[in-house]
């Protein structure tokens, strides 16, 4: 596997956008998944943040995340369409070809599949003139769409060339979804794959699932689901997926560590994953020594 197909998300790191981009580049990454918040929260302004991304030399994997878009009506729908337009404009400005859209968790969203399909068709239509593809991802706590097979059904029914799937290993592991069902998906309709592991076997409640997803993910190879993450990547490769992988690791501890340490762990995770996917078996996790951080003088 080509290591350049792996990137990481800015949301994993603490600090300014510019420092995150520099740390990723120094660690050998060639692409970055951008959190929209990193762009709009930049102290120098959104235009400066966009310029920093373009000057970094990193290819933008995608921008995340448009939430709670599908299934709304009236003024709520109009409001979300306006938000989507703004995010698509931002996505285009940084040179991203993918916008991630997560399945709705809103209590105001309908479960009518025809309605959901129409909304995603509209989103794809808005994205098309900008050359942007929409990756629709099933959140494991989504109100009506919480498994990737359900998201795939909607994508198929919407039938738009720039609408496809976003796959997230956390949500697949959380719902115990079967990997074999990936055989039914056209690999060219998978627009993005996000990878993460976590540290305990079971998520006993929806609240624990959400809390783990937002605060306690770890890089592939660091958690207790290493075998499953490896099997997922191997399965995706077998069906012909040739797109990008990004480490989406929400972790409060990593937000308190120096950037070189965290991007070093991410770089190690790439080596570990590529090695084990190629070998077809797991070996013990090995990591280079953590660099010593000297106090300022």
Backbone bond lengths (Angstrom), bond angles and torsions (degrees), N, CA, C in turn:
res aa  C-N    CA-C-N  psi(-1)  N-CA   C-N-CA  omega(-1)  CA-C   N-CA-C  phi
1 X - - - 1.462 - - 1.529 110.61 -
2 X 1.324 115.47 146.67 1.452 122.31 -179.55 1.526 109.24 -80.89
3 X 1.334 117.20 120.06 1.465 120.07 -178.16 1.518 111.45 -66.28
4 X 1.327 118.68 -20.88 1.461 120.87 178.95 1.522 112.22 -70.49
5 X 1.320 117.22 -9.37 1.462 120.03 175.83 1.521 111.86 -79.94
6 X 1.326 117.38 -4.41 1.467 121.93 -178.44 1.526 110.78 -105.14
7 X 1.318 114.80 136.00 1.452 121.17 174.72 1.511 109.75 -140.52
8 X 1.323 116.25 -173.64 1.455 119.91 177.68 1.518 109.55 -139.62
9 X 1.319 114.11 165.59 1.453 121.89 -174.16 1.524 109.96 -95.96
10 X 1.324 116.48 138.49 1.466 119.36 177.70 1.520 111.69 -62.78
11 X 1.327 117.45 -22.99 1.462 120.18 -176.87 1.530 112.45 -66.85
12 X 1.330 116.98 -16.15 1.460 121.40 179.95 1.522 111.95 -75.28
13 X 1.317 117.02 -23.08 1.459 121.55 -168.83 1.517 112.32 -107.39
14 X 1.322 115.30 151.25 1.456 122.03 172.28 1.525 109.46 -90.58
15 X 1.331 117.11 164.72 1.454 121.19 174.86 1.512 113.21 100.70
16 X 1.315 115.56 -174.44 1.455 121.84 -178.62 1.519 110.60 -74.34
17 X 1.321 115.31 159.57 1.456 119.87 177.05 1.521 110.59 -59.09
18 X 1.327 116.32 -42.15 1.463 119.76 -178.32 1.523 111.44 -61.94
19 X 1.340 117.52 -40.33 1.467 120.23 179.58 1.526 110.99 -69.96
20 X 1.323 117.48 -34.52 1.468 120.85 177.33 1.528 110.40 -64.58
21 X 1.310 116.00 -46.36 1.467 120.38 -179.43 1.527 110.49 -62.46
22 X 1.327 116.31 -42.42 1.468 120.08 -179.03 1.522 111.07 -65.01
23 X 1.343 117.12 -39.95 1.462 120.87 -179.55 1.521 110.91 -66.32
24 X 1.317 117.14 -41.93 1.465 120.33 177.95 1.522 110.88 -62.53
25 X 1.315 116.33 -44.73 1.464 120.25 -179.81 1.526 110.26 -62.59
26 X 1.343 117.02 -42.51 1.467 120.83 -179.36 1.525 111.83 -64.34
27 X 1.328 116.70 -30.63 1.468 120.88 -179.70 1.526 112.46 -80.30
28 X 1.313 117.26 -6.97 1.456 120.14 177.25 1.515 115.21 101.62
29 X 1.337 117.91 4.12 1.457 119.68 177.15 1.527 109.99 -73.78
30 X 1.325 115.67 147.91 1.463 120.49 -179.79 1.525 112.12 -114.52
31 X 1.335 117.61 -3.64 1.456 120.42 179.99 1.521 110.28 -142.93
32 X 1.335 115.91 160.70 1.457 121.10 -177.41 1.524 109.01 -144.06
33 X 1.335 115.21 136.52 1.455 122.12 171.14 1.522 107.14 -94.34
34 X 1.328 116.89 121.90 1.457 121.27 -172.96 1.521 111.80 -97.08
35 X 1.315 115.27 135.28 1.456 120.87 167.22 1.525 107.36 -86.50
36 X 1.325 117.15 129.19 1.463 120.56 -179.64 1.519 110.96 -56.25
37 X 1.315 116.99 -31.97 1.465 120.10 -179.15 1.522 111.66 -63.20
38 X 1.342 116.42 -33.82 1.462 118.93 177.73 1.520 111.79 -63.56
39 X 1.310 116.15 -30.14 1.460 120.15 179.76 1.529 111.38 -77.07
40 X 1.316 117.36 -46.92 1.467 119.96 -174.44 1.520 112.42 -79.94
41 X 1.348 117.57 -19.41 1.465 120.50 -179.62 1.523 113.43 -89.66
42 X 1.325 117.72 -1.79 1.461 119.87 -177.40 1.533 110.31 -61.16
43 X 1.334 117.58 128.13 1.473 119.64 -178.02 1.527 113.75 -57.68
44 X 1.339 116.27 -29.37 1.462 119.82 -179.86 1.515 112.87 -84.54
45 X 1.320 117.12 -2.76 1.453 120.65 178.37 1.512 113.17 103.36
46 X 1.321 114.97 162.28 1.458 121.03 -176.49 1.525 112.14 -61.86
47 X 1.334 117.17 -40.18 1.467 120.29 -178.49 1.525 110.76 -62.09
48 X 1.330 116.88 -39.26 1.470 120.62 178.52 1.524 110.57 -68.10
49 X 1.322 116.67 -37.51 1.461 120.16 178.35 1.523 110.74 -64.98
50 X 1.321 117.02 -43.10 1.466 121.07 178.41 1.521 110.16 -62.49
51 X 1.333 116.62 -41.83 1.466 120.56 178.32 1.525 111.13 -62.73
52 X 1.338 116.67 -38.48 1.467 120.45 179.44 1.522 111.23 -64.98
53 X 1.319 116.24 -40.46 1.473 119.96 178.27 1.525 109.97 -62.54
54 X 1.309 116.71 -46.61 1.466 120.56 -177.53 1.531 111.22 -67.47
55 X 1.337 117.28 -31.19 1.461 120.62 -179.54 1.525 112.27 -81.05
56 X 1.314 117.46 -15.08 1.468 121.39 -174.35 1.522 113.02 -69.46
57 X 1.328 116.65 -25.82 1.458 119.89 -175.26 1.513 113.15 83.00
58 X 1.327 117.77 -0.97 1.456 121.74 177.93 1.530 110.03 -86.67
59 X 1.306 116.16 135.05 1.459 120.50 174.30 1.522 108.94 -75.28
60 X 1.318 116.71 136.41 1.464 120.56 -179.28 1.521 109.44 -85.28
61 X 1.325 116.41 113.80 1.466 122.15 178.03 1.517 110.55 -63.38
62 X 1.324 116.36 -43.59 1.450 121.80 -178.58 1.515 109.45 177.75
63 X 1.333 115.07 176.94 1.465 122.56 176.94 1.522 107.42 -123.79
64 X 1.335 115.52 138.06 1.459 119.79 177.21 1.526 109.95 -131.69
65 X 1.339 117.38 154.48 1.444 125.59 1.53 1.520 106.91 -144.93
66 X 1.318 116.73 139.77 1.460 121.68 173.18 1.527 107.46 -87.82
67 X 1.329 116.28 120.51 1.466 121.20 -175.26 1.533 111.21 -111.57
68 X 1.323 114.80 153.05 1.468 122.30 169.63 1.528 112.47 52.12
69 X 1.332 116.75 43.28 1.464 119.25 -177.32 1.522 112.18 -85.49
70 X 1.324 117.02 -48.24 1.461 120.03 -169.43 1.527 111.66 -85.00
71 X 1.336 114.53 149.95 1.465 120.30 172.15 1.508 116.19 93.99
72 X 1.330 118.35 0.90 1.461 120.91 -178.41 1.521 110.39 -95.37
73 X 1.331 115.57 164.57 1.469 121.06 -179.16 1.523 109.94 -134.80
74 X 1.337 115.23 164.91 1.452 121.18 173.56 1.514 114.34 58.94
75 X 1.339 115.95 -135.62 1.461 120.18 -175.71 1.522 111.93 -67.41
76 X 1.354 117.67 -27.69 1.466 119.96 177.81 1.533 110.54 -66.69
77 X 1.321 116.36 -41.42 1.460 120.34 177.58 1.528 110.47 -64.73
78 X 1.338 116.70 -44.89 1.459 120.75 -179.61 1.526 111.30 -60.70
79 X 1.329 115.19 -39.87 1.471 119.96 177.95 1.525 110.85 -62.11
80 X 1.324 117.81 -44.82 1.464 121.27 -178.67 1.530 111.73 -69.65
81 X 1.303 117.86 -32.93 1.461 120.31 175.19 1.524 109.57 -63.19
82 X 1.313 117.02 -40.95 1.467 121.25 178.42 1.531 110.60 -63.62
83 X 1.329 116.75 -42.26 1.470 120.87 176.90 1.522 110.28 -62.40
84 X 1.323 116.32 -44.06 1.468 120.74 -179.59 1.515 111.13 -60.62
85 X 1.325 118.01 -42.47 1.463 121.22 178.95 1.524 110.98 -59.89
86 X 1.327 116.67 -42.69 1.465 120.43 179.62 1.520 111.30 -64.85
87 X 1.326 117.05 -41.95 1.460 120.25 -179.80 1.526 111.41 -67.97
88 X 1.311 116.97 -36.60 1.466 120.13 177.52 1.524 110.86 -65.90
89 X 1.325 116.63 -38.69 1.463 120.34 176.69 1.520 110.90 -62.64
90 X 1.332 116.35 -42.95 1.464 121.39 177.44 1.521 110.64 -64.10
91 X 1.317 116.05 -42.23 1.456 122.03 179.32 1.531 110.25 -58.54
92 X 1.312 116.01 -45.84 1.463 121.04 179.30 1.521 111.17 -64.74
93 X 1.325 117.16 -38.27 1.461 121.51 -176.46 1.531 112.60 -63.59
94 X 1.330 117.79 -33.60 1.467 120.34 -179.59 1.521 112.17 -90.82
95 X 1.318 117.02 2.09 1.457 120.18 178.25 1.507 114.46 81.67
96 X 1.339 116.68 20.77 1.467 120.15 179.47 1.512 110.02 -84.39
97 X 1.323 115.72 142.06 1.460 121.30 177.01 1.524 111.64 -101.83
98 X 1.342 117.94 -0.41 1.474 120.61 -176.06 1.524 109.90 -134.83
99 X 1.330 116.57 133.37 1.455 123.50 168.71 1.517 107.72 -114.73
100 X 1.326 116.68 127.26 1.460 121.13 178.50 1.518 109.60 -87.34
101 X 1.326 115.76 130.27 1.462 122.97 177.53 1.523 108.17 -123.20
102 X 1.326 117.84 121.00 1.470 122.34 -179.13 1.517 110.96 -94.37
103 X 1.313 115.96 146.64 1.463 120.57 179.65 1.523 110.87 -60.53
104 X 1.303 114.63 147.33 1.459 121.16 -171.53 1.530 112.71 -69.85
105 X 1.328 114.51 143.55 1.460 121.67 172.19 1.530 110.95 -112.08
106 X 1.314 116.29 4.20 1.455 121.13 -173.13 1.528 111.83 -69.90
107 X 1.319 115.16 137.10 1.470 120.47 174.97 1.534 111.10 -71.98
108 X 1.333 116.08 -11.94 1.464 120.45 -179.78 1.528 112.26 -92.00
109 X 1.329 116.76 -2.14 1.461 120.59 -176.88 1.523 110.49 -87.30
110 X 1.322 115.64 137.30 1.459 121.35 177.79 1.526 110.74 -76.86
111 X 1.326 115.34 159.38 1.457 119.91 174.71 1.528 111.24 -100.12
112 X 1.335 117.18 7.99 1.462 121.13 179.90 1.525 109.92 -69.24
113 X 1.339 116.79 114.92 1.460 120.88 -173.78 1.526 112.00 -63.63
114 X 1.307 117.67 -36.45 1.452 119.54 178.74 1.521 111.18 -62.17
115 X 1.323 115.71 -38.55 1.466 121.06 177.33 1.535 110.35 -64.28
116 X 1.328 116.89 -45.18 1.460 120.78 179.56 1.522 110.92 -61.86
117 X 1.319 115.62 -42.01 1.468 120.52 179.09 1.524 110.51 -61.80
118 X 1.329 117.53 -45.80 1.470 120.87 -179.10 1.524 110.98 -61.51
119 X 1.319 117.09 -40.14 1.462 119.83 -179.33 1.523 111.54 -64.86
120 X 1.318 116.79 -41.65 1.463 119.14 179.99 1.522 111.21 -72.91
121 X 1.309 117.43 -29.70 1.462 119.66 171.98 1.530 110.44 -62.88
122 X 1.314 116.55 -40.93 1.462 120.25 178.30 1.526 110.89 -64.71
123 X 1.327 117.26 -42.09 1.459 120.94 179.02 1.530 110.44 -62.51
124 X 1.313 116.66 -43.13 1.460 120.40 178.03 1.527 110.82 -63.06
125 X 1.328 117.36 -37.70 1.465 121.62 178.57 1.530 110.57 -64.72
126 X 1.335 117.20 -40.86 1.462 120.98 178.47 1.529 111.37 -65.52
127 X 1.337 116.37 -33.02 1.460 120.97 -176.79 1.523 112.81 -80.67
128 X 1.314 117.04 -26.72 1.470 121.52 -172.11 1.520 114.23 -58.37
129 X 1.346 120.95 -46.66 1.468 119.76 -178.39 1.527 113.58 -62.10
130 X 1.330 117.19 -21.99 1.461 121.66 -179.76 1.525 112.17 -92.78
131 X 1.329 116.33 -0.11 1.460 119.85 -179.76 1.510 113.12 71.60
132 X 1.327 117.17 28.62 1.463 122.14 -176.04 1.526 110.04 -107.44
133 X 1.318 115.44 138.89 1.460 121.91 175.17 1.532 108.74 -100.46
134 X 1.301 116.39 144.03 1.475 122.41 179.69 1.520 108.55 -104.18
135 X 1.326 116.61 122.19 1.464 122.34 176.36 1.527 107.94 -100.59
136 X 1.322 116.34 112.41 1.463 122.27 -177.93 1.524 109.12 -93.53
137 X 1.330 115.58 120.02 1.465 121.47 -174.44 1.525 110.80 -115.89
138 X 1.325 116.09 136.06 1.463 121.15 177.53 1.523 109.91 -86.17
139 X 1.338 116.42 112.56 1.464 120.37 170.87 1.525 109.10 -71.07
140 X 1.314 116.80 139.96 1.466 119.58 -177.93 1.525 111.98 -69.08
141 X 1.324 117.65 -12.56 1.467 120.65 173.90 1.539 110.21 -114.37
142 X 1.330 116.06 19.97 1.460 119.31 175.50 1.521 111.22 -58.85
143 X 1.328 115.80 147.23 1.466 118.86 -173.55 1.526 111.60 -68.84
144 X 1.317 117.24 -44.27 1.462 120.62 -178.10 1.520 113.20 -122.07
145 X 1.310 118.03 -19.06 1.462 123.06 178.29 1.516 107.59 -125.90
146 X 1.338 116.95 105.59 1.466 119.78 -176.12 1.533 113.61 -132.46
147 X 1.326 117.51 7.68 1.459 121.29 173.63 1.517 108.76 -133.22
148 X 1.330 115.35 149.17 1.461 118.59 -174.13 1.526 111.88 -63.65
149 X 1.328 117.70 -25.99 1.462 120.03 178.19 1.533 110.89 -67.80
150 X 1.324 116.97 -34.78 1.468 120.35 176.61 1.527 110.57 -68.49
151 X 1.346 115.45 -41.94 1.467 119.38 177.29 1.523 110.61 -62.03
152 X 1.328 116.60 -39.63 1.459 120.82 179.58 1.529 111.09 -64.14
153 X 1.314 116.89 -38.94 1.467 120.41 178.38 1.528 110.54 -59.94
154 X 1.324 116.53 -43.09 1.463 120.40 -179.74 1.524 110.84 -68.41
155 X 1.330 117.33 -42.27 1.464 121.27 178.39 1.525 110.45 -60.42
156 X 1.332 116.79 -43.72 1.463 120.15 178.69 1.527 111.44 -61.87
157 X 1.321 116.15 -44.82 1.458 119.99 -177.51 1.524 111.53 -68.58
158 X 1.332 116.67 -32.80 1.467 119.92 178.58 1.525 110.84 -68.58
159 X 1.328 116.55 -36.20 1.468 122.25 172.31 1.533 112.66 53.47
160 X 1.329 116.28 58.20 1.456 122.30 175.02 1.521 107.96 -122.86
161 X 1.312 117.20 135.23 1.463 121.16 -172.97 1.519 112.74 -63.49
162 X 1.336 117.89 -28.65 1.466 120.78 -178.34 1.527 112.92 -101.42
163 X 1.330 116.16 17.82 1.469 121.48 173.30 1.518 108.96 -115.40
164 X 1.328 115.66 122.91 1.459 120.06 -179.81 1.515 111.03 -144.59
165 X 1.316 115.74 -162.79 1.463 121.85 -175.44 1.527 112.27 -100.07
166 X 1.309 114.31 146.38 1.452 122.16 162.05 1.523 107.27 -109.22
167 X 1.321 117.09 129.20 1.463 122.30 -179.48 1.523 108.18 -110.08
168 X 1.330 116.83 131.20 1.461 122.18 178.73 1.524 108.13 -125.95
169 X 1.325 116.86 120.47 1.465 120.24 -175.96 1.521 111.56 -61.85
170 X 1.339 118.12 -34.56 1.466 119.21 -179.56 1.518 110.47 -58.65
171 X 1.317 116.96 -48.49 1.466 120.17 -175.45 1.520 111.37 -69.02
172 X 1.326 117.07 -33.44 1.463 119.69 176.37 1.522 110.78 -67.02
173 X 1.338 116.87 -42.63 1.461 120.48 178.19 1.526 110.99 -66.97
174 X 1.325 116.27 -38.07 1.463 120.12 -177.10 1.518 112.28 -65.63
175 X 1.337 116.71 -33.28 1.469 120.06 -178.81 1.528 112.37 -97.69
176 X 1.346 116.81 1.87 1.470 121.85 -178.65 1.531 111.21 56.03
177 X 1.311 116.35 37.50 1.466 120.58 179.61 1.526 110.46 -68.89
178 X 1.321 116.14 145.41 1.454 121.06 -178.48 1.531 110.65 -79.58
179 X 1.322 115.98 134.07 1.454 120.83 178.87 1.528 112.03 -70.29
180 X 1.327 117.32 -29.76 1.460 120.34 -176.04 1.526 112.21 -61.32
181 X 1.329 117.36 -23.76 1.456 120.33 179.84 1.525 111.67 -68.33
182 X 1.339 117.09 -14.62 1.461 120.08 175.45 1.522 111.81 -64.70
183 X 1.324 116.85 -21.27 1.470 120.49 177.77 1.519 111.84 -60.42
184 X 1.332 116.99 -22.88 1.464 120.94 -176.89 1.526 112.58 -86.27
185 X 1.338 116.77 -3.83 1.467 120.98 -175.27 1.518 109.88 -103.45
186 X 1.321 116.53 135.13 1.455 120.75 175.11 1.529 108.24 -69.89
187 X 1.328 118.81 122.94 1.468 120.32 -174.78 1.523 113.77 -59.65
188 X 1.344 116.63 -30.53 1.469 119.18 -179.96 1.526 112.18 -71.62
189 X 1.341 117.00 -10.86 1.464 120.45 177.04 1.521 112.41 -95.19
190 X 1.324 117.71 4.41 1.459 121.53 170.20 1.525 106.80 -94.80
191 X 1.318 117.10 112.46 1.457 121.68 -172.77 1.529 113.08 -94.74
192 X 1.326 118.01 -17.02 1.461 121.08 -177.24 1.519 109.15 -162.94
193 X 1.341 116.29 141.06 1.467 121.58 173.12 1.524 108.12 -126.11
194 X 1.336 115.78 124.12 1.462 121.53 178.09 1.524 108.79 -109.33
195 X 1.319 115.98 136.67 1.454 121.51 -173.83 1.522 111.55 -121.61
196 X 1.330 115.22 140.30 1.457 123.08 173.16 1.519 108.12 -164.67
197 X 1.316 115.02 161.90 1.458 122.35 175.20 1.526 106.71 -125.00
198 X 1.327 117.54 176.90 1.463 121.00 171.82 1.514 109.30 -147.94
199 X 1.337 116.67 173.23 1.460 121.04 -160.14 1.524 115.10 -99.14
200 X 1.325 118.92 -1.62 1.461 119.51 178.47 1.523 109.38 -131.93
201 X 1.319 115.28 157.12 1.456 120.61 -171.73 1.523 112.80 -71.84
202 X 1.306 117.39 -46.46 1.456 120.53 -172.33 1.523 111.16 -119.99
203 X 1.332 115.31 146.32 1.456 122.30 172.35 1.522 106.42 -108.64
204 X 1.327 116.25 105.41 1.462 120.98 -163.88 1.521 114.53 -80.42
205 X 1.308 118.60 -11.22 1.458 120.72 -179.06 1.525 109.02 -152.54
206 X 1.326 116.97 160.97 1.468 118.83 175.80 1.520 112.37 -57.96
207 X 1.328 116.74 -35.53 1.461 120.34 -179.94 1.527 111.18 -65.16
208 X 1.346 116.34 -41.39 1.458 119.72 178.11 1.524 110.76 -67.17
209 X 1.314 116.72 -35.84 1.463 120.76 178.20 1.523 110.38 -61.59
210 X 1.328 116.84 -48.04 1.461 120.99 -179.19 1.523 110.61 -65.62
211 X 1.324 117.14 -44.13 1.459 120.87 -178.59 1.524 111.65 -63.25
212 X 1.330 116.47 -41.49 1.462 120.50 178.27 1.518 110.64 -65.27
213 X 1.330 116.45 -44.32 1.466 120.77 -178.12 1.519 111.59 -61.16
214 X 1.317 117.08 -36.24 1.466 120.67 -172.91 1.518 114.37 -93.36
215 X 1.353 117.02 -12.90 1.466 117.81 -173.62 1.522 115.58 -136.25
216 X 1.345 119.09 -18.42 1.467 119.54 -168.26 1.526 114.32 -131.86
217 X 1.297 117.91 24.72 1.465 118.28 173.64 1.528 109.62 -73.02
218 X 1.320 115.22 157.34 1.468 121.15 174.51 1.525 108.68 -134.80
219 X 1.317 116.11 170.35 1.456 120.30 -179.33 1.531 110.57 -72.27
220 X 1.324 117.17 154.20 1.467 120.19 175.25 1.518 111.23 -53.04
221 X 1.332 115.64 133.36 1.454 121.07 -178.06 1.505 113.89 96.13
222 X 1.338 117.43 -14.17 1.467 120.31 -178.92 1.525 112.54 -97.56
223 X 1.320 117.62 -16.76 1.450 120.89 -176.91 1.515 112.55 -102.25
224 X 1.316 115.33 -161.78 1.465 120.41 -175.99 1.529 112.38 -101.77
225 X 1.341 116.92 7.54 1.460 120.64 -179.15 1.529 110.83 -116.35
226 X 1.326 115.84 30.09 1.462 120.30 -175.48 1.519 112.03 -57.97
227 X 1.325 116.47 -42.73 1.461 120.28 -178.85 1.529 110.86 -61.59
228 X 1.339 116.55 -43.58 1.458 119.58 -178.15 1.525 111.97 -68.06
229 X 1.345 117.31 -39.95 1.466 119.69 178.68 1.524 109.82 -62.51
230 X 1.326 116.11 -42.73 1.459 120.21 178.24 1.521 111.05 -62.97
231 X 1.325 116.69 -43.00 1.466 120.57 178.69 1.526 111.01 -62.59
232 X 1.332 117.13 -38.28 1.455 120.52 179.40 1.522 110.92 -63.08
233 X 1.326 116.74 -48.05 1.463 119.90 -179.95 1.521 110.41 -63.59
234 X 1.335 116.32 -42.11 1.467 119.83 179.14 1.533 110.61 -61.55
235 X 1.337 116.24 -40.59 1.456 120.35 179.46 1.530 110.79 -64.70
236 X 1.314 116.98 -42.38 1.455 120.84 179.15 1.525 110.89 -62.26
237 X 1.324 116.13 -40.23 1.457 119.74 177.82 1.528 110.68 -65.96
238 X 1.320 116.46 -38.52 1.468 120.56 -178.84 1.525 112.20 -64.68
239 X 1.338 117.47 -36.11 1.463 119.05 -179.02 1.527 111.86 -81.10
240 X 1.327 116.39 -6.51 1.457 119.76 174.95 1.515 115.52 105.40
241 X 1.348 118.35 12.98 1.463 119.63 177.03 1.522 109.57 -64.54
242 X 1.322 116.22 128.76 1.467 120.82 -177.13 1.527 111.63 -126.30
243 X 1.328 116.69 18.06 1.460 121.03 -176.68 1.515 113.28 -93.60
244 X 1.325 114.93 -158.90 1.461 122.54 -173.51 1.525 112.47 -90.29
245 X 1.333 113.42 153.16 1.462 122.31 169.50 1.533 107.55 -118.60
246 X 1.315 116.26 137.17 1.462 120.02 177.49 1.518 109.34 -131.70
247 X 1.330 116.34 137.66 1.455 120.99 177.04 1.524 108.83 -82.53
248 X 1.332 115.68 108.21 1.460 120.26 175.36 1.523 107.81 -101.38
249 X 1.319 115.17 94.48 1.460 121.24 -172.01 1.521 109.17 -120.11
250 X 1.323 115.80 96.82 1.461 121.38 172.25 1.524 107.07 -81.99
251 X 1.313 117.65 116.59 1.463 120.30 -175.73 1.519 109.08 -152.28
252 X 1.330 116.99 116.00 1.455 120.83 -178.35 1.518 112.42 -62.86
253 X 1.336 117.14 -34.63 1.466 119.95 179.42 1.520 110.81 -64.65
254 X 1.337 117.04 -41.70 1.459 119.89 -179.07 1.528 111.49 -64.96
255 X 1.335 116.16 -26.22 1.460 119.85 177.45 1.524 112.34 -70.01
256 X 1.339 116.52 -12.19 1.469 120.97 -179.29 1.530 112.61 -109.28
257 X 1.321 117.03 7.51 1.460 121.75 -178.95 1.523 110.83 -108.34
258 X 1.333 116.99 153.14 1.468 120.12 177.59 1.526 110.71 -59.99
259 X 1.305 115.73 145.74 1.461 121.12 -178.00 1.534 113.48 -53.93
260 X 1.343 119.67 -45.23 1.471 118.31 -178.41 1.529 113.21 -59.21
261 X 1.333 117.27 -33.49 1.461 120.12 179.37 1.529 111.32 -66.24
262 X 1.337 115.96 -44.12 1.466 119.63 -175.36 1.525 110.83 -72.49
263 X 1.334 117.53 -45.02 1.468 117.92 178.95 1.526 110.38 -68.09
264 X 1.330 117.05 -26.17 1.462 119.76 174.04 1.516 111.62 -65.67
265 X 1.323 116.62 -40.28 1.468 120.36 176.41 1.530 110.22 -64.73
266 X 1.316 115.91 -39.40 1.464 119.27 178.54 1.530 110.69 -64.82
267 X 1.316 116.76 -41.91 1.468 120.58 178.78 1.522 110.70 -63.21
268 X 1.326 116.87 -41.59 1.463 120.56 176.53 1.523 111.21 -62.15
269 X 1.337 116.34 -37.33 1.462 120.58 179.78 1.531 110.94 -64.49
270 X 1.328 117.40 -35.77 1.463 120.11 176.34 1.522 109.91 -62.02
271 X 1.328 116.10 -49.89 1.472 120.11 -179.21 1.518 110.84 -60.50
272 X 1.317 115.82 -43.84 1.467 120.34 -179.20 1.524 110.89 -61.68
273 X 1.335 115.68 -47.43 1.459 119.84 -175.29 1.527 111.32 -67.81
274 X 1.318 117.06 -45.97 1.462 120.40 179.94 1.525 110.44 -59.37
275 X 1.338 116.29 -42.21 1.462 120.63 -179.72 1.518 111.70 -62.86
276 X 1.325 116.92 -45.85 1.456 119.66 -174.36 1.521 113.04 -78.29
277 X 1.316 117.57 -30.28 1.462 119.21 174.48 1.522 109.65 -65.97
278 X 1.333 116.38 -39.60 1.470 120.48 -179.72 1.514 112.17 -70.24
279 X 1.339 116.86 -39.18 1.468 120.31 -176.81 1.512 112.75 -79.63
280 X 1.327 115.74 -25.09 1.454 118.41 179.91 1.517 114.13 79.88
281 X 1.329 117.33 10.78 1.465 120.15 177.92 1.512 108.51 -150.99
282 X 1.312 116.50 159.73 1.451 121.74 -178.00 1.518 111.24 -93.23
283 X 1.317 115.05 137.90 1.450 122.33 171.01 1.517 108.39 -116.81
284 X 1.332 118.30 163.42 1.461 118.66 -179.42 1.530 111.74 -57.90
285 X 1.320 115.24 144.84 1.460 121.95 178.49 1.513 109.22 -69.31
286 X 1.312 116.06 127.48 1.468 120.92 177.10 1.508 108.56 -125.73
287 X 1.307 115.40 142.38 1.462 120.74 -178.62 1.517 109.36 -134.43
288 X 1.323 115.11 143.04 1.448 118.24 174.49 1.517 109.17 -65.84
289 X 1.311 119.68 157.12 1.466 121.54 -178.78 1.522 111.20 -58.86
290 X 1.327 115.39 139.51 1.458 120.07 177.76 1.517 109.40 -70.01
291 X 1.347 118.22 129.00 1.450 119.44 -178.58 1.513 112.19 -65.81
292 X 1.296 116.34 145.22 1.448 121.87 178.09 1.516 109.41 -78.20
293 X 1.326 116.60 130.16 1.458 120.68 178.12 1.519 108.32 -98.27
294 X 1.312 116.21 115.14 1.456 121.02 -177.26 1.531 110.01 -85.33
295 X 1.334 117.45 140.50 1.464 119.74 177.78 1.517 110.31 -67.62
296 X 1.327 118.26 151.90 1.465 120.44 178.65 1.518 110.82 -64.44
297 X 1.318 115.62 147.71 1.482 120.74 179.45 1.511 110.06 -106.46
